[in-house]
């Protein structure tokens, strides 16, 4: 078998705060293959973005990557890599597309200068060659009149164009991996579709792998070959996109799929998952989803579930894997019962 491009093994990223230790990422393991697009989904607060920042070693105090964590990329463990070598990985072999382009771009430099800077730092290009490279990248991501746009500042561009500029910056060095953290959240639906289509097209042409972090399962269905579902700092389910949408196993994944709006048929009220993600300073004992789960029983309170194998290349962190008969007796989750009592 070919070695994965990226492999996370028992990644733990903790934040040491006055209110306690926040275990934001708590034992996450997964792989990304060469040329593969993998989706990471989950609610806000489940650890998706901290996982992305950990891969690039951009977590700052009071946070730190704990000993025993491994982030292997192209045969190197990024956790132990000297900072000088890590700087050559960032923006060169691994690039990141951030959620809000206005915060990712410097408002006092033209977009052409900002793209050219990447080429100058990582490829040692001259100013003239780097400027031509910037124009070439703007043309590649579909920005009209790239020679003119290169001389403009971020505030002179629309949101969709700014996001294209950020993608152009990410692809200057033809990286092996692009981490896209909610790359379309701030854009309207039409522009979202254009940006996602652009990223898919560029990965086909350039062979780049993408780790797509999102809360939008519709985006995952259209763009990813495999899905990793995170909840409360850990992976709770992983499967191919087809398998996950057709045969989701974990109750949290079922809840996310049930909350997706559907086109056609009679109008239905969207399903919701009662309660919220627990705070990372106080993950509950046993299953971390148990208070919100319609199937939870005593074992879920007592035992923290491992990742069970529930199909070919399909894993789920749920005791229903070994006691499937419990599905026949759903009940209101504890979070819903508390809400009814409070009301």
Secondary structure, DSSP 8 states (H G I E B T S, - for coil): ----SEEEEEEEEEEEETTEEEEEEEEEEEEE-TT-EEEEE--TTSSHHHHHHHHTT---TTEEE-TT-EEEETTEETTTS-HHHHHHHBTTTEEEE-S-HHHHS-TTSBHHHHHHHHHHHHH---HHHHHHHHHHHHHHTT-SSHHHHTTSBGGGS-HHHHHHHHHHHHHTT--SEEEEESTTTTS-HHHHHHHHHHHHHHHHHH--EEEEEES-HHHHHHH-SEEEEEETTEEEEEEEHHHHHHS--SHHHHHHHHTS---SSS--------S----TTS--SS-TTGGG-TT--HHHHH-----EEEETTEEE--GGGT-GGGGGS----HHHHHHHHH-
